[in-house]
Amino acid sequence: MPTLRQLEYLVAIADARHFGRAAAAVNVSQPTLSQQVKALEARLGVTLVERGDSPVQLTPVGREIAQRARRLLIGVSDLRDLARRSTTGFAGTIRFGVTPTIGPYLMPSVVARLHRDYPDMRLHMREGIPDDQVAELRRGALDLVLSPLPVAGSDLEIEPLFREPLHLVAAPDSPLAETSFLRKTDLAGAGILTLDRRHHFHRQAQQICEDLGAEILRDYEGTSLDSLRQMAGSGLGLAILPELYLRSEVGGEHMVHRLEVSDWTATRSIAAVWRHGAAYGESYRLIAQSVAVEARRVLRTID
């Protein structure tokens, strides 16, 4: 029978599509990984990897076995977590994925609350693009993800947490900032700055532009909310920024002015996501509730 380690090597190759990077991901030398995959092929009597191609390709049966191996490895990891939880309770390291449009502006106070309530729990925080992180969650590389909705999948537990207002901002000397009463029609044709198109935030900005009759400035996509604020503050265009960012110490309204549009509002919904049936599912739910409590506390102070 194949060993779990051999299956892990095959899954690493499927993910990295490169022998060297796959070996680094599983902390072995490239010759060791290559030899073990060959041994797996000999044991199964099939060719799993098409050698000589770059990037590395799996054969059709290799892809199918890798997909099933991934599910098996996740199941084994959940069994270990279940056993560990029975002896340690709410403890250990949780791999927590957050989008950069939320994490830096909400998570510091959440982490402080969680550490106070659960001192034996550790959080390995990783920022990334929500779609990519949900894919990592499905692969078992993350345990819990904080993401904007929508997220879908019968293999996932999706816990809606809070709804956050979004705001249009402009440079303080923009004619729009100097107008006391704005309507949607005043924003027709306006240029809107946003993040690159891999982000959920970009897709929501597109929807907002369609509603306002505005246009995304595709030649000036930002890499962070800070970059959007700075470009908007320089007069390059308008930006859409979340309420938690505008009220945070690391973000804020320095150099920009909120536009109050009488007949327009926009929000985004944030959820916690983890794998259905995860051994630490109830612990993830407690973490999600802590995130929701902190976000609602901050948003209530705004109201």
N, C-alpha and C positions, 0 to 999 in steps of 0.2 A: 504493500500500500504506500502511496505518497506520504511524505512527512509534511507536517504543517509548515515547517521552514521552507521546504521546496515550493509549496504552494504560495508562500509569502514572496519568494523570489520571482515566481511567474507573474504575480499581481504587480510587483514593483516594475517589471519590464513592461507590462501592459500600460502602466501609468506614465512611466518616464520615456518609453520608446527609445531607450538608449541604455546599453549595458553598463557603462560607467556610472551614469546618474542613478540607475536602479541599484547598483551595488552600494553606492554612497547612501542611498535612502534606507537601506536595511543594514548598514554598518558592517559590510563584508568586503573583501577584495573582489575585483572583477573576475579573476580566474576562478575563485570559489563559487561565485554566483553562476558563471557559465558552466562549470563542471556539474553543479547540482541540478541545473535545468536540463542538461544532457542526461543525467541520471534519471530525472523525472520522465523524460521522453522515453528512455529505454524501459522504465518500469511500466509505463502506460502503453508502449508500443505504437506511439504516434509522434509526428513532428508537431511541435507547438510553436516554434519560432522560425521565421524565415530569415536565415542568416545572410549577411552580405548587403542587406538593404539599409538605407539611412534616410529617415528614422527607421528604427527596428519595427517590423511588422509581425504580428502574430498570425498564424494560420487560422482558418475558420474554426477548426476544432480547438485551437489554442485560445481563441477569443471566448468560446463557450466555456471551456474549462476555467479560464481566468475569472469569468463572471461568477461562476458557481463557487470557485475558490474564495472569492472576495466575500460572498455571503457566509461561507463556512468560517472564515477567519473572524468576521464580525461577530458571529454567534459564539465562537470560542472566547473572544474578548469579553462579551457580555456575561458568559458563564464565570469567568475569572472575577469580573466586577461584582457579580452577585455574591460569590463566595467571600470576596474581600469586604463587601458591605455588611455581611452577616457578622463579621468579627470586629470591624472598625467603626461601623455606623457612618455618619456623614463626614467622611474624611477622604484624603487622597487628592490627586491633582486632576482637575477637570480642564479639558482643552476647549476653550471658549472662543468662538469666532464672532467678531463684531464688524459691522461696516464702519469705515472711517467717517461717515457722515453722522454717526451716533456715538461711537465708543469714547473718543476723547472728551466729549461734552456732557456725558451722563455717567459713564462707568466709574470714575474716581470715587464718587460718593457711594455708589452701589458696592464697590469693592470694600470700602471701609465698613459699611453696614454688615456685609457678609462675613468679613473677618472678625468683627465683634461678636456676631451671633454664632459663627461656626469656625472657631479658631484652628481646627485641625484640617480644614479644607484649603486647598491651594488652587488658584486659577491661573492657567497658562493662557494669557490673552493674545489673540492673533487677529490683526486687522486684515480685511480683504474685501473683494467684491462679492456682494451677497450671492449671486448665482454660482460663483466658483466655490464659495464656502458651503452652500447647500450640497453641491456635488461632493465636496470633501467629507461632509457629514455622512452622506450615503456610503462613501467608501470606508468609513470608520476612522478617518484621519482627524475628525473633530467630534466632540461629544455633544456640544450645544451651540446653537447659533442665534444671534440676535439680528433680525433682518426686517426690512420693510416688506409689507405684503404687496402683491400676492405671492404666496408660496403654496404649492400644491403637491400632493402625493399620498397615496394610501399607506406608504411605508413610513410616514412621518407623523409625529405628534406636533400640532401647530397650536400654540397658545397665544391668542391676541392679547396684547398688554396695554397699549394706550394709543391715543390718536394725538398727533402733534401738529399744531398750526404751521403753515408755511407762509413766508412773507416775501414780497418784492422789495428790493432795496436799490437805491440809486446814489450817485455822488451827491453830496450836500448842495452843490451849486447847479445840479441838473434842473432844467425848467420844470420837470415833473415834481421834483422835491419842493419846489417853490409854489406849487399849485395847491391850494387849501382843499379843494373838492375834486376828487378824481373819480371817473367812471371807466368801465372797461373800454369804452370806445376811445378814450384818451391814450390807450396803450396799443392801439392798432398799428402794426408796422414796427413796433419797438424791438430793438435787438436784445435778446436774452442770453446771458452767459450761463453755461452749465458744465458739468463734468463730462468726461469722455463717454462714448456710447455704450461701453460695457456696464456702466452703473445703472441700477434701477432708478436712481435719482435723475439720470438723463432721460429715461423713458417718461417719467412723470413730468419733467420739464416740457417735453414735447406735447403732452396732453394739455398742459397749462397754456402753452403757446397757441394751440389750436383753439382753446376757449377764448383767449384774449385777442386773437388775430395778430399775435406777435411772431417773431422769427428767432430761431436759435442761431447764435453766431458761431457757426461750425468751425471757423478758422481760429477760434480763441477758446478751445475747451480747457477747463481747469483740471488740476490734479488733486485738489482738496477744496474744502469749503473756505479755508483761509485764502486760497488763490482767487476764488470767485469774489470774495469780499474786497480783496485788494484791487482786482481788475475793475470791479464796479466802482470802488472809491476813486479810481483814476479817471472815471468817465468813459471807460471803454464800452459799457453797456449796463443794462440792468441785471440783477442776479436774484435768484430764488434761494432763500436761506431758511433753515428750520428754526423754530422758536428756541429750542434748547441751546442751539449754537449761539444765537443772538444774546441769550441771557447768561452765557457761560463766561468764566474768567479767561479761558484760553481762546475764546472766540470774541463775541461782543459786537457792539455797533460802532466801534471806532472807525471813522472815515466813511461811513455810509449812513443813509437816511431811509427809514421805513416809509414806504408809500401806503397810504390808507386809501383803498379803493372801495367806494361805497357799495357797489353791487357785485363784489367778488370776494370769495374766500377759498382757501385750499388747505387741505390737511394731508398727512400721510399716516398710515397705520403701521405700528411696529409689533412684531410677534417674536416669541421664543420658539425655537424649532429643535426637536431631537428625534432620534430614531424610535419608531414604534416598537415597544417591547424592550427598550433599553433597561438594563439592570438598575441603573441609577435614575430611572424615569421620575420617581417621586422627588428625588433630590433636585433634579433639573427643574421640576415644577416649583419647588420652594425658591430656587434661585430666580426663576422667572417672576414669581410674585414679589420678590425683593426689588427687582428692576422696575416692575409696574408701580409699586408703592413709592419709590424714589422719584420716578418720572412724574407721577401725578402730584406729588408734593411740590415739586418745582413748578409745574404748570398751574397749580392752584395759587401759588404766590403771585403768578403773573396776572391771574384774573382779579 
